[in-house]
Amino acid sequence: MDDRSEPVNGLSLDAWLALLQEVPGLAALEVSRDEQRALLDLTRVAAHRSARAAAPITAFLVGLALASTEPAQRAARIRHFTALLESSAVDVPAAPPDTGGG
């Protein structure tokens, strides 16, 4: 399924991004198609390697880290962070054993 298709409920990605352009403080910000793909991949990795709630927080933290990065370099930097999260460079601890203590 294309991320730009109309969802069953709510707005498509393009419609949502257009709506964000009307929000004070966000109007001047743009996200390229390449950055969108990189961010979606980043959040996919975060959601699958941790609690799902970590996905938007990870995207926020990466956004903060890239705030002063030139737009032409942002997608590559996002992909770099994604690769680090996917690799063994970031150790994900095993779940603690279930002790049955409830």
PyRosetta script that sets phi, psi and omega in degrees:
from pyrosetta import init, pose_from_sequence

init()
pose = pose_from_sequence("MDDRSEPVNGLSLDAWLALLQEVPGLAALEVSRDEQRALLDLTRVAAHRSARAAAPITAFLVGLALASTEPAQRAARIRHFTALLESSAVDVPAAPPDTGGG")
pose.set_psi(1, 133.2)
pose.set_omega(1, 178.7)
pose.set_phi(2, -73.2)
pose.set_psi(2, 133.7)
pose.set_omega(2, -179.5)
pose.set_phi(3, -64.6)
pose.set_psi(3, -14.2)
pose.set_omega(3, -178.3)
pose.set_phi(4, -93.7)
pose.set_psi(4, -8.1)
pose.set_omega(4, -177.9)
pose.set_phi(5, -67.9)
pose.set_psi(5, 157.8)
pose.set_omega(5, 178.9)
pose.set_phi(6, -68.0)
pose.set_psi(6, 125.9)
pose.set_omega(6, 177.5)
pose.set_phi(7, -75.6)
pose.set_psi(7, 165.2)
pose.set_omega(7, 178.1)
pose.set_phi(8, -62.3)
pose.set_psi(8, -45.2)
pose.set_omega(8, 178.1)
pose.set_phi(9, -124.7)
pose.set_psi(9, 134.1)
pose.set_omega(9, 177.1)
pose.set_phi(10, 96.1)
pose.set_psi(10, -165.1)
pose.set_omega(10, -174.0)
pose.set_phi(11, -101.0)
pose.set_psi(11, 153.5)
pose.set_omega(11, 171.6)
pose.set_phi(12, -68.8)
pose.set_psi(12, 167.2)
pose.set_omega(12, 178.6)
pose.set_phi(13, -59.5)
pose.set_psi(13, -46.5)
pose.set_omega(13, -179.7)
pose.set_phi(14, -61.3)
pose.set_psi(14, -42.4)
pose.set_omega(14, 179.5)
pose.set_phi(15, -65.5)
pose.set_psi(15, -39.9)
pose.set_omega(15, 179.4)
pose.set_phi(16, -63.7)
pose.set_psi(16, -45.5)
pose.set_omega(16, 179.6)
pose.set_phi(17, -63.8)
pose.set_psi(17, -36.2)
pose.set_omega(17, 175.6)
pose.set_phi(18, -64.1)
pose.set_psi(18, -40.2)
pose.set_omega(18, 177.8)
pose.set_phi(19, -62.9)
pose.set_psi(19, -41.0)
pose.set_omega(19, 179.3)
pose.set_phi(20, -61.2)
pose.set_psi(20, -29.4)
pose.set_omega(20, 178.4)
pose.set_phi(21, -64.6)
pose.set_psi(21, -16.3)
pose.set_omega(21, 179.4)
pose.set_phi(22, -94.7)
pose.set_psi(22, -6.1)
pose.set_omega(22, -178.5)
pose.set_phi(23, -85.3)
pose.set_psi(23, 124.5)
pose.set_omega(23, 178.2)
pose.set_phi(24, -54.8)
pose.set_psi(24, 134.9)
pose.set_omega(24, -179.7)
pose.set_phi(25, 92.3)
pose.set_psi(25, -17.7)
pose.set_omega(25, 179.5)
pose.set_phi(26, -112.7)
pose.set_psi(26, -14.1)
pose.set_omega(26, -171.5)
pose.set_phi(27, -58.1)
pose.set_psi(27, -35.2)
pose.set_omega(27, -176.5)
pose.set_phi(28, -85.3)
pose.set_psi(28, -4.7)
pose.set_omega(28, -176.8)
pose.set_phi(29, -91.6)
pose.set_psi(29, 139.4)
pose.set_omega(29, 178.4)
pose.set_phi(30, -131.3)
pose.set_psi(30, 149.9)
pose.set_omega(30, 176.4)
pose.set_phi(31, -125.0)
pose.set_psi(31, 118.1)
pose.set_omega(31, -179.2)
pose.set_phi(32, -69.6)
pose.set_psi(32, 163.0)
pose.set_omega(32, 176.6)
pose.set_phi(33, -58.4)
pose.set_psi(33, -40.2)
pose.set_omega(33, 179.8)
pose.set_phi(34, -64.2)
pose.set_psi(34, -41.7)
pose.set_omega(34, 177.1)
pose.set_phi(35, -66.2)
pose.set_psi(35, -38.9)
pose.set_omega(35, 178.2)
pose.set_phi(36, -60.0)
pose.set_psi(36, -47.4)
pose.set_omega(36, 179.3)
pose.set_phi(37, -61.7)
pose.set_psi(37, -43.1)
pose.set_omega(37, -179.3)
pose.set_phi(38, -64.8)
pose.set_psi(38, -40.9)
pose.set_omega(38, 178.9)
pose.set_phi(39, -66.9)
pose.set_psi(39, -40.3)
pose.set_omega(39, 178.1)
pose.set_phi(40, -63.4)
pose.set_psi(40, -38.2)
pose.set_omega(40, 177.4)
pose.set_phi(41, -67.5)
pose.set_psi(41, -42.6)
pose.set_omega(41, 177.5)
pose.set_phi(42, -57.8)
pose.set_psi(42, -47.7)
pose.set_omega(42, -177.4)
pose.set_phi(43, -70.0)
pose.set_psi(43, -30.9)
pose.set_omega(43, 175.2)
pose.set_phi(44, -62.1)
pose.set_psi(44, -47.9)
pose.set_omega(44, 179.9)
pose.set_phi(45, -62.2)
pose.set_psi(45, -46.0)
pose.set_omega(45, -179.4)
pose.set_phi(46, -60.5)
pose.set_psi(46, -42.5)
pose.set_omega(46, -178.4)
pose.set_phi(47, -67.8)
pose.set_psi(47, -31.8)
pose.set_omega(47, -178.4)
pose.set_phi(48, -86.8)
pose.set_psi(48, -20.3)
pose.set_omega(48, -179.3)
pose.set_phi(49, -101.0)
pose.set_psi(49, -0.3)
pose.set_omega(49, -177.4)
pose.set_phi(50, -154.9)
pose.set_psi(50, -171.1)
pose.set_omega(50, 172.8)
pose.set_phi(51, -61.9)
pose.set_psi(51, 142.1)
pose.set_omega(51, -177.5)
pose.set_phi(52, -55.1)
pose.set_psi(52, -33.5)
pose.set_omega(52, -179.8)
pose.set_phi(53, -62.2)
pose.set_psi(53, -18.9)
pose.set_omega(53, 179.3)
pose.set_phi(54, -70.3)
pose.set_psi(54, -21.5)
pose.set_omega(54, -176.6)
pose.set_phi(55, -60.4)
pose.set_psi(55, -54.6)
pose.set_omega(55, -179.6)
pose.set_phi(56, -68.1)
pose.set_psi(56, -31.6)
pose.set_omega(56, 179.0)
pose.set_phi(57, -69.6)
pose.set_psi(57, -38.3)
pose.set_omega(57, 175.6)
pose.set_phi(58, -61.3)
pose.set_psi(58, -45.3)
pose.set_omega(58, 178.7)
pose.set_phi(59, -60.6)
pose.set_psi(59, -41.0)
pose.set_omega(59, 178.7)
pose.set_phi(60, -62.2)
pose.set_psi(60, -47.4)
pose.set_omega(60, -179.1)
pose.set_phi(61, -63.0)
pose.set_psi(61, -42.4)
pose.set_omega(61, 177.2)
pose.set_phi(62, -64.0)
pose.set_psi(62, -39.8)
pose.set_omega(62, 176.1)
pose.set_phi(63, -59.4)
pose.set_psi(63, -43.3)
pose.set_omega(63, 176.7)
pose.set_phi(64, -62.1)
pose.set_psi(64, -42.9)
pose.set_omega(64, -179.2)
pose.set_phi(65, -63.9)
pose.set_psi(65, -29.5)
pose.set_omega(65, -176.5)
pose.set_phi(66, -100.5)
pose.set_psi(66, 9.5)
pose.set_omega(66, -174.0)
pose.set_phi(67, -54.8)
pose.set_psi(67, -35.6)
pose.set_omega(67, -178.1)
pose.set_phi(68, -101.3)
pose.set_psi(68, 9.2)
pose.set_omega(68, -179.8)
pose.set_phi(69, -78.6)
pose.set_psi(69, 140.7)
pose.set_omega(69, 177.1)
pose.set_phi(70, -60.6)
pose.set_psi(70, 138.7)
pose.set_omega(70, -178.5)
pose.set_phi(71, -51.7)
pose.set_psi(71, -37.4)
pose.set_omega(71, -178.4)
pose.set_phi(72, -66.5)
pose.set_psi(72, -18.1)
pose.set_omega(72, -177.2)
pose.set_phi(73, -102.7)
pose.set_psi(73, -10.3)
pose.set_omega(73, -171.7)
pose.set_phi(74, -63.7)
pose.set_psi(74, -47.4)
pose.set_omega(74, -177.5)
pose.set_phi(75, -60.0)
pose.set_psi(75, -41.5)
pose.set_omega(75, 179.2)
pose.set_phi(76, -64.2)
pose.set_psi(76, -39.2)
pose.set_omega(76, 178.9)
pose.set_phi(77, -68.2)
pose.set_psi(77, -38.7)
pose.set_omega(77, 176.5)
pose.set_phi(78, -61.9)
pose.set_psi(78, -44.9)
pose.set_omega(78, 178.1)
pose.set_phi(79, -61.6)
pose.set_psi(79, -35.0)
pose.set_omega(79, 177.2)
pose.set_phi(80, -62.3)
pose.set_psi(80, -48.0)
pose.set_omega(80, 177.7)
pose.set_phi(81, -60.9)
pose.set_psi(81, -40.1)
pose.set_omega(81, 179.3)
pose.set_phi(82, -61.9)
pose.set_psi(82, -44.6)
pose.set_omega(82, 179.6)
pose.set_phi(83, -61.8)
pose.set_psi(83, -40.4)
pose.set_omega(83, 177.4)
pose.set_phi(84, -61.9)
pose.set_psi(84, -42.3)
pose.set_omega(84, -179.8)
pose.set_phi(85, -68.0)
pose.set_psi(85, -31.0)
pose.set_omega(85, 179.5)
pose.set_phi(86, -79.4)
pose.set_psi(86, -25.5)
pose.set_omega(86, -173.7)
pose.set_phi(87, -86.9)
pose.set_psi(87, 178.8)
pose.set_omega(87, 176.7)
pose.set_phi(88, -77.8)
pose.set_psi(88, -1.0)
pose.set_omega(88, 178.6)
pose.set_phi(89, -64.0)
pose.set_psi(89, -24.4)
pose.set_omega(89, 176.2)
pose.set_phi(90, -116.5)
pose.set_psi(90, 107.6)
pose.set_omega(90, -178.0)
pose.set_phi(91, -76.3)
pose.set_psi(91, 123.9)
pose.set_omega(91, 175.9)
pose.set_phi(92, -100.7)
pose.set_psi(92, 115.3)
pose.set_omega(92, -177.1)
pose.set_phi(93, -66.3)
pose.set_psi(93, 149.9)
pose.set_omega(93, 176.7)
pose.set_phi(94, -69.8)
pose.set_psi(94, 152.3)
pose.set_omega(94, 177.2)
pose.set_phi(95, -63.7)
pose.set_psi(95, 142.4)
pose.set_omega(95, 177.8)
pose.set_phi(96, -63.0)
pose.set_psi(96, 148.3)
pose.set_omega(96, 180.0)
pose.set_phi(97, -63.5)
pose.set_psi(97, 145.4)
pose.set_omega(97, 178.4)
pose.set_phi(98, -75.9)
pose.set_psi(98, 117.4)
pose.set_omega(98, -178.3)
pose.set_phi(99, -92.7)
pose.set_psi(99, -2.4)
pose.set_omega(99, 178.4)
pose.set_phi(100, 74.0)
pose.set_psi(100, 11.9)
pose.set_omega(100, -177.1)
pose.set_phi(101, -81.8)
pose.set_psi(101, -4.5)
pose.set_omega(101, 172.9)
pose.set_phi(102, 67.4)
pose.dump_pdb("model.pdb")
